[in-house]
Amino acid sequence: MNRLHLTPNFRGWTAIVLHRPHAAADAVLRQLERLGIAAHRVWSELGPEDAGADVVFFDADMGYDDQFPWPAGQAPMPLIALLGSEAPGRVQWALTQGADAHLLKPIGSGGVFSSLVIAERSYHARERLTREVEDLKGRLARRPQVARAMVMLMMSEQIDETAAFRRLREIAMASRRTIEDAAETLIENRNHPDVSRHRA
Amino acid sequence: MTAVVAYPIGILYSTSGPYAVLGKDGLDGALTALAEVNEDPRYPFRLRPEIGDPGGAIERYERCADAMLREQQVRHVVGATTSWSRKEIIPVAERHGGLLWYACPYEGFETNDRVIYLGACPNQHIVPLFDFVLPRFGTDAYLVGSNYIWGWETNRIARELVSACGGRVLGERYLPLGSTEVERIIHEIRQKRPSFVLNNLIGPSSYAFLANYRRLADADPAFDPLRRPVLSCNLTEAELDLVGAAGVGHLATAIYFESLPSAENAAFLERVRARHGAERRISAFYVASYLAVRMLAEAIREAGTDDPDAVLAIVTTRSFPSPMGEVAIDRRTNHAALTPYLGRIAADRRFEILTGAGRPVAPDPYLVDYDPGALRAVVSGGRGTKPPLQLVST
């Protein structure tokens, strides 16, 4: 079944509301309780123990950089900004922290559920993309090794470049590694023939 | 002579327009309760109805509600049938610190501080309905609905439940509000032969669908309601006249059926029949709206004021007797704990009650405590599980 049809459920989550004592914080806490989320309010700085929370709601009006125990934009969980002022400087600051969603003050009886769904979805999408980009960057950086391994195969097996690439892909698939990893092993084995015998 | 205090009560239902039948039941339920309170010497005040009819036009709700709260000193509004109209009234209630008493089943995912929810939310309608139907009729569903939020969301939950049980959704079709062009849908149902059809159509679309499904059953006995029923979460006694014989044998869930076998309900029906005549069928819409006014009057009496916050504090701390049994409002969500029943349409424009939950089901408007996997165990006959709906002793 398509995951998009599933009812989002946050039961068992923990949340932190980073806000001075205020009706807005109380409204968020009340809504979180209805969703089965254990939450508490913190002001003015998060401690290392707070890094385990599943989500953090933070005040964008009186917030400042040193409140967070992680570098700006690198929160290990979804962040939701609580905006009173829509002054561009404050919105920008919330974005710099890595807000995945926001709620506009005053906060009443609604908004928390949809902001959680949006924040969780965009946090994970961003995380997945970051991982993919890192992986692709790593593979791109090893393009010279792939070229070298192909030349080695063309020479040692007297084949053309298409066949050499196919051969390299077969080696990678047989050992369930990426083409880049397989290429590095080939090069390494030629440099250290003793090892290659053991690995064969 | 000292004048008796008269508290104005807004009653805001569309009693004209496309879903007038439901609005009429809501209005009559509220007016009956209001008359009973005004005739009862135990209440040292009167309730004065301020009636508004937006005629089913969405853009008129906001204005109607605003006139009530601003010009007529109304602090409590009983009304709204559709979710769209409820969403129009809420900002007005927030602005003026009023309270909306909403008495219809809806799709959940809302807990507004200015609303008391007396209708069923999904864990009190579609979830118990499927608990009963899937183990008995099978898990291949066909979903139809009118093209707006009620149908979309109820069908989404249905899809989730069916998939969790390893069933399939063989079709999902929507009709524009008011459309009666159901032939293509009936044709597809005949081809796909689902275990059941979930009908979230409203008004004339629903009547046309049931009439055509009856013709299909006449032509092909495989579609007899006893084998392949059409299910509904919002079809009540209010519409059985319009559905006619085509409805007989199909199933619906509700938090009240006229045929509920209890002393409170018998006494209630005697009173409303004296008012409307014996032919009038009484629906969950009527009773929930009636209950709203009775609860409100009781809370005003106890608080000595119609101040919405004082009323809210009383309403959310104890239970109230009603034709559907004792009803309590959950303090955290402002929703009622309600007992869902499953009824089968009988030939006399009533529902024959097949089963009921046996006790009130706590409201769970965000489906926090719901587990689609639990239904799978029931469907596959797992040990230690049993359907939450039990037979009602009659």
Contacts between the chains, C-beta under 8 A, distances in Angstrom:
chain1	res1	chain2	res2	distance
A	1	B	159	7.3
A	1	B	160	7.4
A	1	B	163	3.8
A	5	B	156	5.8
A	5	B	159	5.3
A	5	B	160	5.7
A	5	B	163	7.5
A	6	B	160	6.0
A	7	B	156	7.9
A	7	B	157	6.9
A	7	B	160	6.2
A	7	B	367	5.1
A	7	B	370	7.2
A	9	B	367	7.1
A	9	B	368	6.7
A	9	B	370	7.8
A	10	B	368	7.7
A	11	B	368	5.1
A	11	B	369	7.1
A	30	B	332	8.0
A	31	B	111	7.6
A	33	B	332	6.6
A	34	B	111	5.6
A	34	B	332	5.7
A	34	B	333	5.9
A	34	B	365	7.8
A	34	B	366	6.4
A	34	B	368	7.5
A	35	B	366	5.6
A	35	B	368	5.9
A	36	B	366	8.0
A	36	B	368	4.1
A	36	B	369	7.2
A	108	B	94	6.6
A	108	B	112	7.5
A	108	B	113	6.9
A	109	B	110	7.9
A	109	B	111	5.9
A	109	B	112	4.2
A	109	B	113	4.6
A	109	B	114	7.4
A	110	B	110	6.6
A	110	B	111	7.7
A	110	B	112	6.7
A	113	B	109	6.5
A	113	B	366	6.2
